[in-house]
Amino acid sequence: MGGDGNNGTTINGIESATVFDTIDTSIWRTVKYLIQLSHAGTSSFRSTEINLVFDGTNQNVTEFASVANTLDNVGNISASLNSGTISMTVTPTLTPMTIRFYRTGLKA
């Protein structure tokens, strides 16, 4: 898990709710994301951080340190737990959008 700290993963052309990452809760206890959402057509950009911890039963998520260059909301991020896997989903409000993210984690 993790990346080189420089544009870890990029997904272009998102038009609808899309799972951009999954976390195996049997391996990972804590995960941190640095996320950039962008919409080239309006030059709208948003950067945010998300911390997530799994306690064996529940996922606990906080989003913080968000900053954007416009008032337009490029997209929303959510997490859902199902059968030991947490799915991270982005839902665009401006389409098509791009998500770029970097994650790091601590093992269970």
Order of alpha helices (4+ residues) and beta strands (2+ residues): beta-beta-beta-beta-beta-beta-beta-beta
